[in-house]
Amino acid sequence: MTTEVLVPAPESAPGTAAAAKPRRIRNRYLRGLLTPRGITGLALVGLILAAGLAAPLLTSHDPTFQTAAALRDPGGGDHLWGTDEIGRDLLSRLLYGIRTDLLIVAAAVPLGLLIGCSLALAATAHRAADVAVQRLFDLLLSFPGLILGLTVTAILGPGKATIVTVITIIEIPAFGRMLRGAILVHRDREYATAARVGGAGPLRLLTRHVLPNAADPVVVQVAVSMSVAVILEGAMSFIGIGVRPPDPSLGGILAEARPYLEDHPTYALGPLVVITALVVGLNLIAEALNRGARR
């Protein structure tokens, strides 16, 4: 009688072809972000985010302090990017305006995500709740963004809280409908049926099997919603129903620069470039996440 001994295969020595083979990245979102599209988007958003967070280190000027040096061109005196019509430092206002926009986005988008996804989960739990939630989403979607902004401003008055409220209301049906549709699709897939046959209850089926697979479009929607929030803040502040002066915001600086576009084009150049870079970067991240989720 012989005894068979199983000897583990030796590990590949350093420098061999097997050892040199790169390890495949398992996380599909990370795979998407590490593409040229994703890296470009992360670089744009990361650069602007760093500039906003480091505003006190990058400039020593108070963004609301007025001086006698009105409408000074870039490079004049100690104002690197010049001054506005009442002598405030434009670089300081731009950097702190980035902070304002990032604060609004960071508050509104997660709030819309939380409420929208909670309503979507309630809608998939019962038929009557589904009908009620769908009609609520239809009602919220019936208002264009700026019309909704004017309505909320008439009730609450202009300010940061108003912008956060408007963005949250707009994002609730975006997240809610997307998650509801994904849950309904994945709930009828073969793996969900197999889990039911295996004895999984409704809660376990939802949390352990359906939600992890239905979350892909929601992750992509986060980046899209952030770009929409940046545009909406700029639009509301531009027409005077957003951030209250003298607090800086990107849309507010654009509105203040409008009368001086011909003689001082650099006045509007800073916020215009930042808004464009933010929107482009967030959309690139969204596309990279979407492609990564499909692989």
VODRENDO-417683 format. One record per residue (C-alpha): residue in three letters; y negated, z, x negated. Coordinates in nm, 3 decimals, decimal comma. Layout:
residues N
atom residu ala | Y Y | Z Z | X X
...
END
This chain:
residues 295
atom residu met | Y 0,000 | Z 0,000 | X 0,000
atom residu thr | Y -0,332 | Z -0,105 | X -0,145
atom residu thr | Y -0,671 | Z 0,036 | X -0,074
atom residu glu | Y -0,958 | Z -0,207 | X -0,031
atom residu val | Y -1,281 | Z -0,091 | X -0,186
atom residu leu | Y -1,605 | Z -0,237 | X -0,058
atom residu val | Y -1,855 | Z -0,272 | X -0,337
atom residu pro | Y -2,219 | Z -0,326 | X -0,230
atom residu ala | Y -2,371 | Z -0,645 | X -0,354
atom residu pro | Y -2,598 | Z -0,588 | X -0,653
atom residu glu | Y -2,968 | Z -0,606 | X -0,592
atom residu ser | Y -3,144 | Z -0,909 | X -0,724
atom residu ala | Y -3,283 | Z -0,853 | X -1,067
atom residu pro | Y -3,655 | Z -0,887 | X -1,113
atom residu gly | Y -3,753 | Z -1,241 | X -1,190
atom residu thr | Y -3,466 | Z -1,405 | X -1,005
atom residu ala | Y -3,520 | Z -1,655 | X -0,726
atom residu ala | Y -3,413 | Z -1,403 | X -0,459
atom residu ala | Y -3,651 | Z -1,141 | X -0,589
atom residu ala | Y -3,933 | Z -1,391 | X -0,613
atom residu lys | Y -3,897 | Z -1,496 | X -0,250
atom residu pro | Y -4,193 | Z -1,353 | X -0,056
atom residu arg | Y -4,114 | Z -1,107 | X 0,219
atom residu arg | Y -4,202 | Z -1,236 | X 0,565
atom residu ile | Y -4,465 | Z -1,038 | X 0,749
atom residu arg | Y -4,300 | Z -0,901 | X 1,063
atom residu asn | Y -4,611 | Z -0,802 | X 1,259
atom residu arg | Y -4,716 | Z -1,115 | X 1,447
atom residu tyr | Y -5,077 | Z -1,004 | X 1,486
atom residu leu | Y -5,108 | Z -0,946 | X 1,114
atom residu arg | Y -4,952 | Z -1,286 | X 1,048
atom residu gly | Y -5,219 | Z -1,444 | X 1,264
atom residu leu | Y -5,505 | Z -1,254 | X 1,101
atom residu leu | Y -5,388 | Z -1,353 | X 0,752
atom residu thr | Y -5,437 | Z -1,723 | X 0,827
atom residu pro | Y -5,757 | Z -1,898 | X 0,704
atom residu arg | Y -5,896 | Z -1,882 | X 1,056
atom residu gly | Y -5,832 | Z -1,510 | X 1,087
atom residu ile | Y -5,959 | Z -1,426 | X 0,739
atom residu thr | Y -6,282 | Z -1,617 | X 0,803
atom residu gly | Y -6,337 | Z -1,433 | X 1,131
atom residu leu | Y -6,263 | Z -1,094 | X 0,975
atom residu ala | Y -6,500 | Z -1,170 | X 0,687
atom residu leu | Y -6,788 | Z -1,264 | X 0,920
atom residu val | Y -6,744 | Z -0,966 | X 1,151
atom residu gly | Y -6,673 | Z -0,726 | X 0,864
atom residu leu | Y -6,986 | Z -0,830 | X 0,675
atom residu ile | Y -7,209 | Z -0,778 | X 0,979
atom residu leu | Y -7,037 | Z -0,450 | X 1,065
atom residu ala | Y -7,088 | Z -0,322 | X 0,711
atom residu ala | Y -7,455 | Z -0,424 | X 0,717
atom residu gly | Y -7,513 | Z -0,237 | X 1,042
atom residu leu | Y -7,333 | Z 0,078 | X 0,932
atom residu ala | Y -7,510 | Z 0,079 | X 0,596
atom residu ala | Y -7,857 | Z 0,024 | X 0,746
atom residu pro | Y -8,002 | Z 0,354 | X 0,614
atom residu leu | Y -7,884 | Z 0,260 | X 0,264
atom residu leu | Y -8,007 | Z -0,101 | X 0,274
atom residu thr | Y -8,359 | Z -0,029 | X 0,391
atom residu ser | Y -8,597 | Z 0,265 | X 0,367
atom residu his | Y -8,822 | Z 0,152 | X 0,653
atom residu asp | Y -8,821 | Z 0,302 | X 1,000
atom residu pro | Y -8,748 | Z 0,016 | X 1,245
atom residu thr | Y -9,015 | Z 0,144 | X 1,489
atom residu phe | Y -9,288 | Z 0,231 | X 1,235
atom residu gln | Y -9,602 | Z 0,015 | X 1,265
atom residu thr | Y -9,822 | Z -0,089 | X 0,972
atom residu ala | Y -10,131 | Z -0,305 | X 0,928
atom residu ala | Y -9,927 | Z -0,584 | X 0,764
atom residu ala | Y -9,866 | Z -0,792 | X 1,078
atom residu leu | Y -9,661 | Z -1,115 | X 1,071
atom residu arg | Y -9,606 | Z -1,106 | X 0,697
atom residu asp | Y -9,372 | Z -1,375 | X 0,562
atom residu pro | Y -9,048 | Z -1,283 | X 0,379
atom residu gly | Y -9,104 | Z -1,143 | X 0,034
atom residu gly | Y -9,449 | Z -1,011 | X 0,109
atom residu gly | Y -9,505 | Z -0,670 | X -0,049
atom residu asp | Y -9,218 | Z -0,429 | X 0,004
atom residu his | Y -9,101 | Z -0,608 | X 0,321
atom residu leu | Y -8,813 | Z -0,827 | X 0,206
atom residu trp | Y -8,779 | Z -1,018 | X 0,535
atom residu gly | Y -9,142 | Z -0,984 | X 0,642
atom residu thr | Y -9,295 | Z -0,801 | X 0,938
atom residu asp | Y -9,338 | Z -0,863 | X 1,310
atom residu glu | Y -9,658 | Z -0,895 | X 1,512
atom residu ile | Y -9,732 | Z -0,520 | X 1,496
atom residu gly | Y -9,630 | Z -0,467 | X 1,134
atom residu arg | Y -9,274 | Z -0,339 | X 1,176
atom residu asp | Y -9,026 | Z -0,427 | X 0,901
atom residu leu | Y -8,804 | Z -0,713 | X 1,024
atom residu leu | Y -8,509 | Z -0,641 | X 0,795
atom residu ser | Y -8,499 | Z -0,282 | X 0,915
atom residu arg | Y -8,517 | Z -0,390 | X 1,279
atom residu leu | Y -8,244 | Z -0,647 | X 1,224
atom residu leu | Y -8,005 | Z -0,398 | X 1,060
atom residu tyr | Y -8,065 | Z -0,130 | X 1,321
atom residu gly | Y -8,043 | Z -0,396 | X 1,593
atom residu ile | Y -7,691 | Z -0,474 | X 1,468
atom residu arg | Y -7,613 | Z -0,104 | X 1,505
atom residu thr | Y -7,739 | Z -0,109 | X 1,864
atom residu asp | Y -7,526 | Z -0,410 | X 1,955
atom residu leu | Y -7,215 | Z -0,269 | X 1,789
atom residu leu | Y -7,262 | Z 0,062 | X 1,973
atom residu ile | Y -7,290 | Z -0,119 | X 2,307
atom residu val | Y -6,982 | Z -0,333 | X 2,238
atom residu ala | Y -6,780 | Z -0,033 | X 2,114
atom residu ala | Y -6,860 | Z 0,157 | X 2,434
atom residu ala | Y -6,835 | Z -0,116 | X 2,698
atom residu val | Y -6,527 | Z -0,317 | X 2,597
atom residu pro | Y -6,284 | Z -0,022 | X 2,562
atom residu leu | Y -6,413 | Z 0,116 | X 2,893
atom residu gly | Y -6,353 | Z -0,216 | X 3,067
atom residu leu | Y -6,010 | Z -0,235 | X 2,902
atom residu leu | Y -5,912 | Z 0,114 | X 3,020
atom residu ile | Y -6,026 | Z 0,068 | X 3,380
atom residu gly | Y -5,898 | Z -0,289 | X 3,411
atom residu cys | Y -5,553 | Z -0,209 | X 3,272
atom residu ser | Y -5,526 | Z 0,104 | X 3,488
atom residu leu | Y -5,601 | Z -0,101 | X 3,799
atom residu ala | Y -5,349 | Z -0,365 | X 3,689
atom residu leu | Y -5,076 | Z -0,103 | X 3,654
atom residu ala | Y -5,162 | Z 0,035 | X 3,998
atom residu ala | Y -5,150 | Z -0,318 | X 4,144
atom residu thr | Y -4,798 | Z -0,378 | X 4,017
atom residu ala | Y -4,671 | Z -0,048 | X 4,158
atom residu his | Y -4,714 | Z -0,122 | X 4,530
atom residu arg | Y -4,786 | Z -0,423 | X 4,750
atom residu ala | Y -5,080 | Z -0,264 | X 4,934
atom residu ala | Y -5,239 | Z -0,152 | X 4,608
atom residu asp | Y -5,196 | Z -0,504 | X 4,471
atom residu val | Y -5,387 | Z -0,656 | X 4,762
atom residu ala | Y -5,668 | Z -0,399 | X 4,732
atom residu val | Y -5,702 | Z -0,442 | X 4,356
atom residu gln | Y -5,703 | Z -0,822 | X 4,381
atom residu arg | Y -5,982 | Z -0,815 | X 4,638
atom residu leu | Y -6,180 | Z -0,581 | X 4,413
atom residu phe | Y -6,138 | Z -0,821 | X 4,120
atom residu asp | Y -6,251 | Z -1,110 | X 4,342
atom residu leu | Y -6,561 | Z -0,914 | X 4,439
atom residu leu | Y -6,652 | Z -0,835 | X 4,079
atom residu leu | Y -6,594 | Z -1,195 | X 3,969
atom residu ser | Y -6,820 | Z -1,328 | X 4,243
atom residu phe | Y -7,131 | Z -1,207 | X 4,057
atom residu pro | Y -7,253 | Z -1,416 | X 3,759
atom residu gly | Y -7,326 | Z -1,205 | X 3,453
atom residu leu | Y -7,706 | Z -1,218 | X 3,459
atom residu ile | Y -7,724 | Z -1,177 | X 3,839
atom residu leu | Y -7,507 | Z -0,868 | X 3,805
atom residu gly | Y -7,733 | Z -0,753 | X 3,522
atom residu leu | Y -8,044 | Z -0,789 | X 3,740
atom residu thr | Y -7,873 | Z -0,600 | X 4,024
atom residu val | Y -7,763 | Z -0,310 | X 3,806
atom residu thr | Y -8,104 | Z -0,299 | X 3,635
atom residu ala | Y -8,275 | Z -0,272 | X 3,974
atom residu ile | Y -8,062 | Z 0,035 | X 4,043
atom residu leu | Y -8,044 | Z 0,207 | X 3,703
atom residu gly | Y -8,344 | Z 0,058 | X 3,523
atom residu pro | Y -8,329 | Z -0,122 | X 3,185
atom residu gly | Y -8,161 | Z 0,041 | X 2,887
atom residu lys | Y -7,841 | Z 0,072 | X 2,687
atom residu ala | Y -7,654 | Z 0,245 | X 2,969
atom residu thr | Y -7,732 | Z -0,047 | X 3,199
atom residu ile | Y -7,597 | Z -0,303 | X 2,951
atom residu val | Y -7,280 | Z -0,096 | X 2,900
atom residu thr | Y -7,233 | Z -0,073 | X 3,278
atom residu val | Y -7,279 | Z -0,448 | X 3,329
atom residu ile | Y -7,041 | Z -0,544 | X 3,047
atom residu thr | Y -6,781 | Z -0,293 | X 3,171
atom residu ile | Y -6,795 | Z -0,433 | X 3,526
atom residu ile | Y -6,756 | Z -0,789 | X 3,394
atom residu glu | Y -6,461 | Z -0,697 | X 3,170
atom residu ile | Y -6,265 | Z -0,499 | X 3,431
atom residu pro | Y -6,129 | Z -0,804 | X 3,618
atom residu ala | Y -6,083 | Z -0,997 | X 3,291
atom residu phe | Y -5,845 | Z -0,736 | X 3,151
atom residu gly | Y -5,696 | Z -0,640 | X 3,487
atom residu arg | Y -5,596 | Z -0,988 | X 3,599
atom residu met | Y -5,459 | Z -1,078 | X 3,259
atom residu leu | Y -5,236 | Z -0,770 | X 3,235
atom residu arg | Y -5,124 | Z -0,793 | X 3,599
atom residu gly | Y -5,017 | Z -1,155 | X 3,556
atom residu ala | Y -4,832 | Z -1,080 | X 3,233
atom residu ile | Y -4,647 | Z -0,786 | X 3,389
atom residu leu | Y -4,536 | Z -0,994 | X 3,688
atom residu val | Y -4,406 | Z -1,266 | X 3,456
atom residu his | Y -4,216 | Z -1,037 | X 3,219
atom residu arg | Y -4,079 | Z -0,817 | X 3,497
atom residu asp | Y -3,856 | Z -1,104 | X 3,607
atom residu arg | Y -3,735 | Z -1,208 | X 3,262
atom residu glu | Y -3,370 | Z -1,181 | X 3,160
atom residu tyr | Y -3,423 | Z -0,883 | X 2,929
atom residu ala | Y -3,588 | Z -0,689 | X 3,214
atom residu thr | Y -3,297 | Z -0,769 | X 3,446
atom residu ala | Y -3,053 | Z -0,654 | X 3,178
atom residu ala | Y -3,245 | Z -0,329 | X 3,139
atom residu arg | Y -3,223 | Z -0,265 | X 3,514
atom residu val | Y -2,852 | Z -0,331 | X 3,511
atom residu gly | Y -2,824 | Z -0,088 | X 3,220
atom residu gly | Y -2,976 | Z 0,187 | X 3,433
atom residu ala | Y -3,343 | Z 0,178 | X 3,331
atom residu gly | Y -3,571 | Z 0,320 | X 3,598
atom residu pro | Y -3,902 | Z 0,158 | X 3,699
atom residu leu | Y -4,112 | Z 0,374 | X 3,464
atom residu arg | Y -3,885 | Z 0,324 | X 3,164
atom residu leu | Y -3,859 | Z -0,048 | X 3,236
atom residu leu | Y -4,237 | Z -0,077 | X 3,244
atom residu thr | Y -4,319 | Z 0,133 | X 2,938
atom residu arg | Y -4,028 | Z 0,044 | X 2,709
atom residu his | Y -3,961 | Z -0,319 | X 2,794
atom residu val | Y -4,232 | Z -0,494 | X 2,997
atom residu leu | Y -4,561 | Z -0,358 | X 2,859
atom residu pro | Y -4,487 | Z -0,420 | X 2,488
atom residu asn | Y -4,424 | Z -0,786 | X 2,569
atom residu ala | Y -4,707 | Z -0,820 | X 2,824
atom residu ala | Y -4,970 | Z -0,677 | X 2,589
atom residu asp | Y -5,018 | Z -0,994 | X 2,381
atom residu pro | Y -5,283 | Z -1,160 | X 2,601
atom residu val | Y -5,468 | Z -0,830 | X 2,638
atom residu val | Y -5,497 | Z -0,792 | X 2,259
atom residu val | Y -5,643 | Z -1,141 | X 2,234
atom residu gln | Y -5,879 | Z -1,070 | X 2,524
atom residu val | Y -6,030 | Z -0,772 | X 2,337
atom residu ala | Y -6,178 | Z -1,004 | X 2,072
atom residu val | Y -6,296 | Z -1,252 | X 2,337
atom residu ser | Y -6,457 | Z -0,973 | X 2,540
atom residu met | Y -6,642 | Z -0,848 | X 2,234
atom residu ser | Y -6,797 | Z -1,191 | X 2,180
atom residu val | Y -6,895 | Z -1,205 | X 2,549
atom residu ala | Y -7,052 | Z -0,859 | X 2,519
atom residu val | Y -7,264 | Z -0,970 | X 2,221
atom residu ile | Y -7,389 | Z -1,275 | X 2,415
atom residu leu | Y -7,459 | Z -1,072 | X 2,730
atom residu glu | Y -7,654 | Z -0,806 | X 2,542
atom residu gly | Y -7,862 | Z -1,075 | X 2,377
atom residu ala | Y -7,931 | Z -1,246 | X 2,710
atom residu met | Y -8,024 | Z -0,926 | X 2,894
atom residu ser | Y -8,251 | Z -0,801 | X 2,616
atom residu phe | Y -8,407 | Z -1,148 | X 2,581
atom residu ile | Y -8,520 | Z -1,153 | X 2,944
atom residu gly | Y -8,639 | Z -0,792 | X 2,930
atom residu ile | Y -8,368 | Z -0,603 | X 3,121
atom residu gly | Y -8,174 | Z -0,477 | X 2,820
atom residu val | Y -8,257 | Z -0,235 | X 2,540
atom residu arg | Y -8,599 | Z -0,081 | X 2,590
atom residu pro | Y -8,869 | Z -0,139 | X 2,326
atom residu pro | Y -8,945 | Z -0,017 | X 2,067
atom residu asp | Y -8,571 | Z 0,032 | X 2,001
atom residu pro | Y -8,439 | Z -0,274 | X 1,816
atom residu ser | Y -8,167 | Z -0,505 | X 1,945
atom residu leu | Y -8,072 | Z -0,858 | X 1,847
atom residu gly | Y -8,170 | Z -1,006 | X 2,183
atom residu gly | Y -8,491 | Z -0,805 | X 2,190
atom residu ile | Y -8,598 | Z -0,931 | X 1,846
atom residu leu | Y -8,537 | Z -1,289 | X 1,961
atom residu ala | Y -8,756 | Z -1,232 | X 2,265
atom residu glu | Y -9,034 | Z -1,086 | X 2,051
atom residu ala | Y -9,013 | Z -1,382 | X 1,810
atom residu arg | Y -9,044 | Z -1,650 | X 2,079
atom residu pro | Y -9,428 | Z -1,682 | X 2,069
atom residu tyr | Y -9,423 | Z -1,717 | X 1,688
atom residu leu | Y -9,145 | Z -1,973 | X 1,639
atom residu glu | Y -9,380 | Z -2,245 | X 1,513
atom residu asp | Y -9,578 | Z -2,044 | X 1,257
atom residu his | Y -9,313 | Z -1,786 | X 1,160
atom residu pro | Y -8,965 | Z -1,938 | X 1,214
atom residu thr | Y -8,798 | Z -1,676 | X 0,995
atom residu tyr | Y -8,890 | Z -1,413 | X 1,255
atom residu ala | Y -8,615 | Z -1,540 | X 1,488
atom residu leu | Y -8,382 | Z -1,667 | X 1,215
atom residu gly | Y -8,227 | Z -1,330 | X 1,131
atom residu pro | Y -8,104 | Z -1,226 | X 1,480
atom residu leu | Y -8,007 | Z -1,584 | X 1,561
atom residu val | Y -7,784 | Z -1,609 | X 1,254
atom residu val | Y -7,630 | Z -1,266 | X 1,316
atom residu ile | Y -7,552 | Z -1,334 | X 1,684
atom residu thr | Y -7,402 | Z -1,673 | X 1,598
atom residu ala | Y -7,192 | Z -1,528 | X 1,315
atom residu leu | Y -7,066 | Z -1,243 | X 1,534
atom residu val | Y -6,966 | Z -1,472 | X 1,820
atom residu val | Y -6,802 | Z -1,727 | X 1,589
atom residu gly | Y -6,621 | Z -1,455 | X 1,392
atom residu leu | Y -6,487 | Z -1,282 | X 1,703
atom residu asn | Y -6,370 | Z -1,612 | X 1,853
atom residu leu | Y -6,193 | Z -1,700 | X 1,528
atom residu ile | Y -6,019 | Z -1,362 | X 1,535
atom residu ala | Y -5,918 | Z -1,422 | X 1,897
atom residu glu | Y -5,771 | Z -1,763 | X 1,814
atom residu ala | Y -5,586 | Z -1,620 | X 1,512
atom residu leu | Y -5,439 | Z -1,337 | X 1,723
atom residu asn | Y -5,339 | Z -1,584 | X 1,992
atom residu arg | Y -5,156 | Z -1,807 | X 1,744
atom residu gly | Y -4,992 | Z -1,508 | X 1,580
atom residu ala | Y -4,869 | Z -1,378 | X 1,916
atom residu arg | Y -4,706 | Z -1,713 | X 1,997
atom residu arg | Y -4,501 | Z -1,728 | X 1,677
END
